[in-house]
Amino acid sequence: MIVRKIADCRRLAITAHLRPDGDSLSTALALAFALEEMGKEVIVVNKDKTPFPFSHFPDCARITIGQIPAQGYDAVILLECADVSRSGQEHLPGYFKINIDHHYSNDFYADINWVDPHASAVGDMALDLCEKLPMRITPRIAGLLYCAIVSDTGSFQFSNTTARAFEACRRLVLAGADPIKTSEALYHNTCPGKIKLLGQVLSTLDMRADGTIAVISMFKRDLQAVNLLEVDTEDITTHARSIKGVQAVLFFKEMEPEVFRVSIRSKGDAHAAAIAEHFGGGGHAHAAGFTVYGPYERLVREVPETVAGLLSARPGGPPPASA
Ligand SMILES: [Mn+2]
């Protein structure tokens, strides 16, 4: 159905979700180049700007940040958007919409809905689509789709690392994707300041609750010292989470004096969102966050104690939302 619709379209717009990730960004670009191979006119428009390290990809220069015009396209492809609002696009009501997603929770809001929760990444689905379209999968398209899968599986470490993911990557490498180049683009792009910051933050590591909770902290002065205004800190948390026996990492980030954003990353049965909800925040099963107020010395003593209580109160299940 998608193949036929695409064949009938002359001009297409593609959009990813708000705060786009490597999967949706790389897949949006790959599909744009694929449809251009078929002689279509294609724009990629995202509401939010492209984050690091994808902002360094030369192909990302073709992404327009903003809104798809209210008219002028035969269809809009939405990638990994559970509903229209997830795209941040405001002019879509009149458009024919194609919804492509690999997450379970999807509202099936479009004219064509293709939702496959068994796909490792939306890039994996896009490869299947490209193989059905009358076009050649160029090395550039293959490289982008490979990047989508590597990025979404966390370099083949997350639970979506399936035989199907490897099978798709095999086809992509055969079509010209370069795994070394992809790793370099994704992971070897750090600036020296970030590595200094990593050292500073990790040196604050404090193990609590018999080694089940790791606490790390970052202060505004740490960012100033290395001349960084904003920085992606996900990989810093990953280091703390890699400690044997850790169930949850609490990452205290100073936003303002006596205001701390706490990111929780958990493993196994430790339910990050339930912990965050206790403090008025929210998130996902293994990644969540909340904000706390007060002097750092008190917060860093009390918050981990409360979290330890929540973890031990309901082992194997989420603790109550409030206590
Ligand atoms: Mn994805």
Residues whose N, C-alpha, C, O or C-beta is under 5 A from the ligand:
A	BS01	MN	D23 A121 V122 D152
